[in-house]
Amino acid sequence: MITTRSPLRISLGGGGTDLPSYYREHGGFLIAGAINQYVYINVMRPFTEGIYLKYSHLEHVNAVDEVQHPIIREAIKMLGFKTPQVEITTLADIPSGTGLGSSGSFTTALLKALYVHRMRQIEPKELAELACEIEIDRLGEPIGKQDQYIAACGGLTCFTFNPDNSVDVVPLQISMDTKFDLEDNLLLFFTGFSRSAGSILKDQNSKTKSSDKDMIANLHFVKELGLKSKTMLESGNTEDFGALMHEHWEHKKRRSGGMSNGQIDQWYDLGMKNGAAGGKLVGAGGGGFLLFYANDRNKLRHAMAGAGLEEVRFAFDFEGTKVLFS
């Protein structure tokens, strides 16, 4: 049996500029952080021929084209199994549809496990590109590339998305004190709302493709905020970084009417009045997790707990997609 895992992620600036509809014209930049919450994949060879899948549904089929799970179907096709005899089981620390990039984590962990199953090696950037090929090119999802890249590479990482589709991957150059500061003062709270990232990003994607001036200007500004975030974090200026998160969220909300709702806005305002310097919804928006940078984390925790929001504590992951057992 082979067991792999990929980390989930939080985005720290520049999110949304990783969609091909934007970066192929203007270039994109963002900072993401892999966290120690994971998607796990088990792959083994069963005694009888066929494809056995255990996720939120059970599947047992004889041919690849009969597989209902789109990512698993395309991954098996990509690996070129001639006589499929494989069993795949998936687990996750946090449910999908919560804004932490679970789809990219799932795809990278799955591909890594299938590569090991076929006794083949794969490097993180190649793994990320193959995961993007499955989700963006083969399945036509209107999503970006950050989830696949940060899952595969891990760490606190800067990504530059070039118009020629290449991606530059550079670690964020921060001190150990700044890393501990971020782990201590970035607080993650589950809103209870889950959603499909594709449905939220579809609107952004179509507006960008049609060169909507407001959308392009919004993404230009968010990219600049990502670059400012890099400068602030690398100089250890975390308090101003927290304030920048608030500015980022205010611009992010303008991209789509589905980005937030009245309840989420109410919780966000509650956080800002109780110890947060700034914050935002993680990922595409529309639900999932509120991420705050706290000036007073105890006061913020008490306020959010009083409102019924559960906190997920985390540290950063610097390993990316890896094999746990084979």
MARDOFI-181731 format. One line per field, with one value per residue: y, x, z of N, C-alpha, C in turn. Coordinates in steps of 0.2 Angstrom, whole numbers, plus 2048, in hexadecimal, padded with zeros to 3 digits. Example, Ala and Ser with C-alpha at 12.3 -4.5 7.8 and 13.67 -1.06 7.14 Angstrom:
# MARDOFI-181731
ny: [7E4;7F5]
nx: [842;840]
nz: [827;823]
cay: [7EA;7FB]
cax: [83E;844]
caz: [827;824]
cy: [7F0;800]
cx: [842;840]
cz: [827;827]
//
This chain:
# MARDOFI-181731
ny: [7FA;80B;81B;82C;83E;84F;860;86C;87D;88F;89F;8AD;8B9;8C1;8B8;8B1;8B6;8AB;8A5;89F;8A7;8B4;8B4;8B0;8BB;8C6;8C2;8BA;8BB;8B4;8B0;8A1;896;886;87B;871;868;85C;852;841;833;822;815;805;7F4;7EA;7D9;7D5;7D9;7EA;7FA;801;80D;817;824;833;82C;81B;811;804;7FF;7F9;7FF;80D;818;817;81C;827;832;840;845;83A;831;838;839;82B;828;830;82A;81E;811;801;7F5;7F7;7F5;7F9;801;80F;81A;828;835;843;851;85C;861;861;86F;87A;885;883;87E;870;868;869;864;857;852;853;84B;83F;83C;83B;82F;826;827;821;815;810;80F;81B;82A;83B;84D;85B;867;862;859;862;869;85E;85C;868;867;85D;862;86F;86F;862;860;86C;876;886;88B;890;88E;88E;885;878;87A;87E;874;869;86E;874;87E;88F;899;8A2;8A5;8A8;8AA;8A8;8AF;8A6;89A;894;892;89A;895;89A;89A;8A3;8B0;8B0;8B4;8A8;8AD;8B5;8AB;8A3;8AD;8AF;8A2;8A2;8AD;8AD;8A9;89C;89A;890;893;88B;88B;883;882;881;884;886;88B;898;89E;89E;8A9;8B3;8AF;8AF;8BD;8C2;8BC;8C3;8CF;8D8;8E8;8EC;8E0;8DC;8E7;8E5;8D9;8DC;8E5;8DD;8D4;8DD;8DF;8D2;8D2;8DD;8D7;8CD;8D5;8DB;8CF;8C9;8D3;8D2;8D9;8D6;8DC;8E6;8DE;8D7;8E1;8E3;8D8;8DA;8E5;8DD;8D4;8DD;8E1;8D5;8D1;8D8;8D2;8C8;8C5;8BA;8B8;8BB;8BB;8C1;8BC;8B7;8C4;8CA;8C2;8C4;8D2;8D1;8CB;8D5;8DE;8D9;8D6;8D3;8D7;8D7;8CD;8C0;8B6;8A6;89F;89D;8A4;8A7;89E;892;894;8A1;8AC;8B4;8C0;8C3;8D0;8CF;8C0;8B8;8BF;8BF;8B1;8AE;8B6;8B1;8A3;8A6;8A9;89D;898;88C;88A;885;880;882;87E;883;879;871;868;864;85A;849;838;82D;820;811]
nx: [804;802;804;801;802;7FC;7FE;7F1;7ED;7F0;7ED;7F7;7F8;7F5;7EC;7E2;7E8;7EE;7E6;7E5;7DE;7E2;7F0;7F6;7F5;7FA;803;805;805;808;807;808;804;808;7FF;7FE;7F3;7EB;7E9;7E6;7EC;7E9;7F0;7EE;7F1;7E4;7DD;7D6;7D2;7CE;7C7;7C7;7BF;7BF;7B9;7AF;7A5;7A2;7AA;7AB;7B1;7B5;7BC;7C6;7BF;7B2;7B3;7AD;7B1;7B9;7C6;7CE;7CB;7D1;7DF;7E2;7E1;7EB;7F7;7F7;7F2;7F1;7EA;7E0;7E2;7DF;7DD;7D7;7D7;7D1;7D4;7D1;7D7;7CF;7BF;7BB;7B8;7BA;7C2;7D0;7D8;7D6;7D3;7DF;7E8;7E3;7E5;7F3;7F8;7F2;7F7;805;804;800;80B;815;810;811;81E;826;82F;82C;82E;82A;826;822;818;80F;80C;806;7FB;7F4;7F2;7E8;7DD;7DB;7DD;7D8;7CC;7C6;7C4;7C1;7CD;7DB;7EE;7F4;7F0;7F4;802;807;803;80B;818;819;81C;81F;81C;821;819;81B;811;813;810;813;80F;818;81E;825;82D;830;837;830;839;83B;83E;841;83B;830;829;824;81D;813;80D;808;7FF;7F7;7E7;7DA;7CA;7BC;7AE;7A3;79C;79D;7A3;7A4;7B3;7B5;7A8;7A8;7B4;7B1;7AA;7B3;7BD;7B6;7B4;7C1;7C5;7BE;7C4;7BF;7BF;7BF;7C1;7CE;7D5;7D3;7DA;7E7;7E9;7E9;7F3;7FE;7FC;800;80D;811;80E;818;824;821;820;82D;835;831;826;819;80D;808;806;7FB;7F1;7F2;7EC;7DE;7DB;7DD;7D3;7C8;7C9;7C8;7BB;7B4;7B4;7AB;799;797;7A1;7A1;795;787;788;795;79C;798;79E;7AB;7AC;7AA;7B6;7BF;7BC;7C1;7CF;7D5;7E1;7DF;7D7;7D0;7C6;7CC;7D2;7C7;7BC;7AB;7A8;7AE;7BE;7C1;7CF;7D9;7E5;7EB;7EC;7E9;7E8;7E1;7D6;7CF;7CD;7C4;7B9;7B6;7B3;7A8;79F;79D;7A6;7B1;7C2;7D1;7E0;7F1;801;80F;812;820;824;81C;813;815;81B;815;815;81A]
nz: [800;7FC;804;802;805;804;808;80E;80B;80E;808;806;7FF;7F0;7EA;7DD;7D2;7CC;7C3;7B2;7A9;7AD;7B0;7A4;79C;7A4;7AE;7BE;7D0;7E0;7F2;7FB;809;80E;819;828;826;81E;80E;80B;802;7FF;7F5;7EE;7E8;7E4;7E7;7DC;7CB;7C5;7CA;7D9;7E3;7F1;7F8;7FC;7F6;7F1;7E4;7D8;7CA;7B9;7AF;7AA;7A5;7AA;7B7;7C3;7CB;7C6;7C7;7CC;7C1;7B6;7BB;7BB;7AE;7A9;7AE;7A7;7A9;7A3;7A6;7B2;7C3;7D1;7E1;7E9;7F6;7FF;80B;816;820;821;81B;809;7FE;806;804;806;7FC;7F9;7EE;7E5;7EE;7EF;7E2;7E0;7EA;7E6;7D9;7DC;7E4;7DA;7D1;7D9;7DB;7CE;7CE;7CB;7CB;7D0;7CF;7D9;7D2;7C5;7CA;7CE;7C2;7BB;7C2;7C1;7B3;7B3;7BA;7B5;7A7;7A2;7A8;7A8;7B3;7BA;7C1;7CA;7CB;7D7;7E2;7DE;7DD;7EA;7F2;7EC;7EE;7FB;80A;80E;801;7F2;7E3;7D2;7C4;7B4;7A3;799;79E;7A7;7B8;7C5;7D4;7E4;7F4;802;809;819;82A;838;843;83E;837;842;848;83F;83F;84C;84C;841;83F;83D;838;837;82C;82A;81E;80F;7FE;7EC;7E4;7D7;7D3;7D8;7D3;7C5;7C1;7C3;7BA;7AD;7AC;7AC;7A0;797;797;7A1;7A8;7B5;7BC;7B8;7BD;7CA;7CD;7C9;7D3;7DE;7DC;7DE;7EB;7F0;7ED;7F5;801;801;803;80F;818;816;81C;829;82D;834;83A;831;826;82A;82A;81C;818;81B;811;806;807;806;7F8;7F2;7F4;7EB;7DF;7DC;7DF;7E6;7EF;7FD;80B;815;822;822;821;82D;836;833;836;843;847;844;84D;858;85B;84F;842;835;827;81E;813;80F;800;7F2;7F6;7FC;806;812;81A;826;827;832;837;846;853;860;865;86E;872;865;863;86D;869;85D;860;868;85F;859;850;84B;84E;845;848;843;83B;831;822;81B;812;808;7FB;7FF;801;80D;810;809]
cay: [800;812;821;833;843;855;865;871;883;895;8A4;8B3;8BF;8C0;8B3;8B2;8B8;8A5;8A2;8A0;8AD;8BA;8B4;8B0;8C2;8CB;8BF;8BA;8BA;8B3;8AD;89C;892;880;87A;86A;865;858;84D;83B;82E;81B;811;7FE;7EF;7E5;7D2;7D4;7DF;7EF;800;802;813;819;82B;834;827;815;80F;7FE;7FF;7F5;803;814;81D;816;81F;82D;837;843;846;834;82F;83B;837;824;828;833;825;819;80A;7FD;7F0;7FA;7F0;7FE;803;815;81C;82F;837;84A;854;861;85F;865;875;87F;88A;882;87B;869;865;869;85F;850;850;852;844;839;83B;839;828;822;826;81D;80E;80E;80F;820;830;842;853;85F;86C;85E;857;868;86A;859;85D;86E;864;859;866;875;86E;85D;861;873;879;88D;88C;892;889;88E;87F;872;87B;87F;86D;865;871;876;884;896;899;8A7;8A2;8AC;8A7;8AC;8AF;8A0;894;892;894;89B;893;89D;89B;8AA;8B1;8B3;8B1;8A3;8B1;8B6;8A4;8A2;8B2;8AD;89C;8A4;8B2;8AC;8A4;899;898;88D;896;886;88B;880;883;87F;88A;888;890;89F;8A1;89E;8B0;8B7;8AC;8B1;8C4;8C3;8BA;8C8;8D5;8DD;8EC;8EC;8DA;8DC;8EC;8E2;8D4;8E0;8E8;8D7;8D2;8E2;8DD;8CC;8D5;8E1;8D2;8CA;8D9;8DB;8C9;8C8;8D8;8D1;8DE;8D2;8DF;8E9;8D9;8D6;8E7;8E2;8D2;8DE;8E8;8D8;8D2;8E2;8E1;8CE;8D0;8DC;8CE;8C4;8C6;8B4;8B8;8BB;8BC;8C5;8B8;8B7;8CB;8CB;8BE;8C8;8D8;8CF;8CA;8DB;8E2;8D5;8D4;8D1;8DD;8D6;8C7;8BE;8AF;8A2;89C;8A1;8A8;8A4;89A;88F;897;8A8;8AC;8BA;8C2;8C6;8D4;8CC;8B9;8B5;8C2;8BD;8AA;8AE;8B9;8AC;89E;8A8;8AA;897;896;887;88B;880;882;87F;880;882;873;873;861;863;853;844;831;82C;819;80D]
cax: [800;806;800;804;7FE;7FD;7FB;7ED;7F1;7ED;7F0;7F9;7F8;7F5;7E8;7DE;7EC;7F1;7E2;7E8;7DB;7E5;7F7;7F9;7F6;7FD;807;802;80A;804;80B;804;807;805;7FE;7FF;7ED;7ED;7E5;7EA;7EA;7EC;7EF;7F1;7EF;7DF;7DE;7D2;7D2;7C9;7C9;7C3;7C0;7BC;7B9;7A8;7A1;7A6;7AA;7AE;7B0;7BA;7BF;7C7;7BA;7AC;7B4;7A8;7B5;7BC;7CD;7D1;7CB;7D7;7E5;7E4;7E2;7F2;7FC;7F7;7F1;7EE;7E5;7DF;7E0;7E1;7D8;7D9;7D3;7D2;7D2;7D4;7D6;7CA;7BB;7BC;7B4;7BB;7C7;7D7;7DB;7D6;7D4;7E6;7EC;7E1;7E7;7FA;7F9;7F0;7FC;80B;803;800;811;819;80D;814;826;829;831;829;830;824;823;81F;812;80A;809;802;7F5;7F1;7EF;7E2;7D8;7D9;7DD;7D4;7C5;7C4;7C2;7C3;7D0;7E2;7F3;7F7;7EF;7F8;809;808;802;811;81E;819;820;81D;81F;81E;818;81A;80E;815;80C;815;80D;81D;81D;82B;82C;836;835;82F;83F;839;842;83E;836;82A;825;821;818;80D;809;805;7FA;7F2;7E2;7D6;7C3;7B7;7A7;79D;79A;7A1;7A1;7A9;7B8;7B3;7A2;7AA;7B9;7AE;7A8;7B9;7C0;7B3;7B5;7C8;7C6;7BB;7C7;7BB;7C4;7BF;7C4;7D5;7D8;7D3;7DF;7ED;7EA;7EA;7FA;802;7FC;804;814;812;80E;81F;828;820;822;834;838;82F;821;812;807;806;804;7F4;7ED;7F1;7E7;7D8;7DB;7DD;7CC;7C3;7C9;7C6;7B4;7B1;7B5;7A5;794;797;7A7;79F;78E;786;78A;79D;79E;796;7A3;7B1;7AC;7AB;7BD;7C3;7BB;7C3;7D6;7D8;7E3;7DC;7D6;7CD;7C4;7D1;7D0;7C3;7B7;7A5;7A8;7B5;7C1;7C4;7D6;7DB;7EB;7E9;7F0;7E7;7E5;7DC;7CF;7CC;7CB;7BE;7B4;7B4;7B0;7A1;79B;79C;7AA;7B6;7C9;7D5;7E7;7F5;808;810;815;826;825;818;811;81A;819;815;816;81A]
caz: [800;7FC;807;801;808;802;80D;80C;80A;80F;803;80A;7FB;7E9;7E8;7D8;7CD;7CA;7BE;7AC;7A6;7AF;7B0;79D;799;7A8;7B3;7C4;7D6;7E6;7F7;7FE;80E;80F;820;82A;826;818;80B;80B;7FD;7FF;7EF;7EF;7E3;7E7;7E4;7D6;7C6;7C6;7CD;7DF;7E6;7F8;7FA;7FF;7F3;7EF;7DD;7D6;7C3;7B6;7AA;7AC;7A2;7AF;7BE;7C4;7CE;7C0;7C8;7CC;7BA;7B2;7BD;7B9;7A7;7A8;7B0;7A2;7AB;79E;7A9;7B8;7C9;7D6;7E6;7EB;7FC;801;812;817;827;821;815;803;7FD;80C;803;808;7F6;7FA;7E7;7E3;7F2;7ED;7DC;7E0;7EE;7E2;7D4;7E0;7E6;7D4;7CF;7DD;7D9;7C8;7CF;7C7;7CF;7CD;7D3;7DB;7CD;7C0;7CD;7CE;7BB;7B9;7C6;7BD;7AC;7B4;7BD;7B1;7A0;7A0;7AB;7A7;7B9;7B9;7C7;7C9;7CC;7DE;7E6;7DC;7DE;7F1;7F4;7EA;7F0;802;80D;80D;7FA;7ED;7DC;7CC;7BE;7AE;79D;795;7A2;7AC;7BF;7C9;7DB;7E8;7FB;805;80D;81F;830;83C;848;83A;836;849;849;83A;842;853;84C;83C;842;837;83B;832;82C;829;817;80A;7F7;7E6;7E2;7D0;7D2;7DA;7CE;7BE;7BF;7C2;7B4;7A7;7AB;7AA;799;793;799;7A5;7AB;7BD;7BF;7B7;7C1;7D1;7CD;7C9;7DA;7E3;7DA;7E1;7F2;7F1;7ED;7FB;807;801;806;817;81C;816;821;830;82F;834;83B;82B;822;82C;827;815;817;81A;80B;801;807;803;7F1;7F0;7F4;7E5;7D9;7DB;7E4;7EA;7F3;804;80C;81A;828;822;822;834;83A;831;83A;84A;848;843;853;85E;85B;849;83E;82E;826;817;811;80C;7FA;7ED;7FA;7FC;80C;814;820;827;829;835;83A;84D;857;866;863;873;871;85F;864;871;865;858;864;86B;859;857;84B;84D;84C;843;84A;83E;83A;829;81F;817;80F;801;7F9;801;802;814;811;803]
cy: [806;817;827;838;84A;85A;869;878;889;89A;8AA;8B9;8BE;8BB;8B5;8B4;8B1;8A2;8A4;8A6;8B3;8B9;8B3;8B6;8C7;8C8;8BF;8B9;8B9;8B0;8A8;899;88C;87F;873;867;862;854;847;837;827;818;80A;7FA;7EA;7DE;7D1;7DA;7E4;7F5;801;809;814;820;82D;82F;820;813;809;7FE;7FB;7F9;80A;819;81C;819;826;833;83A;843;83F;831;831;839;830;824;82B;82E;81F;812;806;7F8;7F2;7F5;7F4;800;80A;818;823;831;83F;84C;859;860;864;86B;87A;884;889;87E;873;865;864;864;858;84E;84F;84C;83E;837;838;831;824;822;821;816;80C;80E;815;826;836;847;857;864;868;85B;85C;869;865;85A;863;86B;861;85E;86C;873;868;85D;867;877;880;88F;88E;88C;889;888;879;873;87B;878;869;868;872;87C;88A;899;89F;8A4;8A8;8A8;8AB;8AA;8A9;899;892;895;894;899;895;89D;8A2;8AA;8B4;8B0;8AC;8A7;8B3;8B0;8A3;8A7;8B1;8A7;89D;8A9;8B2;8A7;8A2;897;895;890;891;886;888;882;881;885;88C;88C;897;8A2;8A1;8A5;8B4;8B5;8AF;8B9;8C6;8C1;8BF;8CF;8DA;8E1;8EC;8E6;8DA;8E1;8E9;8DD;8D7;8E2;8E2;8D4;8D6;8E1;8D7;8CE;8D9;8DC;8CF;8CE;8DA;8D5;8C8;8CD;8D7;8D5;8DA;8D6;8E3;8E4;8D7;8DB;8E6;8DD;8D5;8E1;8E3;8D6;8D7;8E2;8DA;8CE;8D3;8D8;8CA;8C5;8C0;8B3;8B7;8BB;8C0;8C2;8B9;8BF;8CC;8C8;8C2;8CE;8D7;8CE;8D0;8DF;8DF;8D2;8D3;8D8;8DD;8CF;8C6;8B7;8AC;89F;8A0;8A5;8A4;89F;897;892;89E;8A8;8B3;8BB;8C6;8CA;8D1;8C5;8B6;8B8;8C0;8B6;8AA;8B1;8B4;8A6;8A0;8A8;8A3;894;892;889;885;883;87F;882;880;87B;874;86D;861;85C;84E;83D;830;824;816;806]
cx: [804;801;804;7FF;800;7FA;7F6;7F0;7ED;7F0;7F1;7FA;7F9;7F0;7E3;7E2;7EF;7EC;7E5;7E5;7DE;7ED;7FA;7F9;7FA;802;804;807;806;809;806;808;804;805;7FE;7F8;7ED;7E7;7E9;7E7;7ED;7EB;7F2;7EE;7EA;7E1;7DB;7D2;7CC;7CB;7C4;7C5;7BC;7BD;7B2;7A3;7A5;7A5;7AD;7AD;7B6;7BE;7C0;7C2;7B3;7AD;7B0;7AC;7BA;7C4;7D1;7D1;7D0;7DE;7E7;7E5;7EA;7F8;7FC;7F6;7ED;7E9;7E4;7DD;7E3;7DC;7DB;7D4;7D5;7D0;7D4;7D2;7D0;7C6;7BC;7B7;7B4;7C0;7CE;7DB;7DB;7D6;7DB;7EA;7EA;7E4;7EF;7FB;7F7;7F5;803;80A;803;807;816;816;80F;81C;829;82A;82D;82B;82A;822;81F;818;80D;807;805;7FB;7F1;7EE;7E9;7DC;7D6;7D8;7D8;7CD;7C2;7C1;7C5;7C7;7D8;7E7;7F6;7F6;7F4;800;80B;808;809;817;81F;81C;81C;820;81C;81E;817;817;80F;811;80D;813;812;81C;824;829;832;833;835;835;83D;83E;83E;839;830;826;821;81B;812;809;806;7FF;7F5;7ED;7DC;7D0;7BF;7B0;7A1;79A;79F;79E;7A6;7AD;7B6;7AD;7A4;7AF;7B6;7AC;7AE;7BD;7BD;7B4;7BC;7C8;7C3;7BE;7C3;7C0;7C5;7C2;7CB;7D8;7D8;7D9;7E6;7EF;7EC;7F1;7FF;802;800;80B;816;813;815;824;828;822;829;838;835;829;81A;80C;804;803;7FD;7EF;7EC;7EC;7E0;7D6;7DA;7D6;7C7;7C3;7C6;7BE;7B0;7B1;7AF;7A0;794;79D;7A6;797;78D;789;792;79F;79D;79C;7AA;7B2;7AD;7B2;7C1;7C2;7BE;7CA;7D9;7DB;7E1;7DB;7D2;7CA;7CA;7CE;7CC;7BE;7B0;7A3;7AE;7B7;7C3;7CB;7D7;7E2;7EA;7EE;7EF;7E4;7E0;7D6;7CB;7C9;7C4;7B8;7B1;7B0;7A9;79C;799;7A0;7B0;7BD;7CD;7DC;7EC;7FC;809;813;81A;828;821;815;816;817;81A;817;815;81D]
cz: [800;7FF;805;805;805;807;80A;80C;80C;80A;807;806;7F4;7E6;7E2;7D1;7C9;7C5;7B7;7A8;7A7;7AE;7A9;79A;79D;7AD;7BA;7CA;7DC;7EB;7FA;804;80F;817;822;82B;81F;815;80A;806;7FE;7F8;7F0;7E9;7E6;7E4;7DD;7D1;7C7;7C9;7D3;7E2;7EC;7F9;7FD;7FC;7F2;7E8;7DC;7CE;7C0;7B1;7AC;7AB;7A7;7B5;7BE;7C6;7C8;7C1;7C8;7C5;7B6;7B4;7BB;7B2;7A5;7A9;7AB;7A4;7A6;7A1;7B1;7BE;7CF;7DB;7E9;7F1;7FE;808;812;81E;827;81A;80F;802;803;80B;804;802;7F6;7F3;7E5;7E7;7F1;7E7;7DC;7E4;7EA;7DD;7D7;7E1;7E0;7D1;7D3;7DC;7D3;7C8;7CB;7CC;7CC;7D2;7D4;7D6;7C7;7C3;7CD;7C7;7B9;7BC;7C3;7B6;7AD;7B6;7B8;7A9;79E;7A2;7AB;7AD;7B8;7BF;7C5;7CB;7D3;7E2;7E5;7DE;7E5;7F4;7F3;7ED;7F8;804;80C;806;7F6;7E6;7D7;7C6;7B8;7A8;799;799;7A7;7B3;7C2;7D1;7DF;7EF;7FD;80A;814;825;834;841;844;838;83D;84A;845;83D;849;851;846;83F;83D;83B;835;832;82C;822;813;803;7F2;7E4;7DB;7CE;7D3;7D5;7C7;7BC;7BE;7BB;7AD;7A6;7A9;7A2;794;794;79C;7A9;7B2;7C0;7BE;7BB;7C8;7D2;7CD;7D0;7DF;7E2;7DE;7E9;7F4;7F1;7F3;801;807;805;80D;81B;81C;81A;828;832;82F;835;835;826;824;82A;820;813;816;814;805;801;804;7FB;7EE;7EF;7EE;7DF;7D7;7E1;7E8;7EF;7FA;805;813;821;828;824;82A;838;839;836;841;84C;848;849;859;85D;855;845;837;82D;81F;817;80D;805;7F5;7F0;7F9;802;80E;81B;820;82A;82C;837;841;850;85E;865;868;873;86B;860;868;86D;860;85B;866;865;856;851;84E;84A;84A;844;845;83F;833;828;81A;813;808;801;7FB;801;80A;815;80A;804]
//
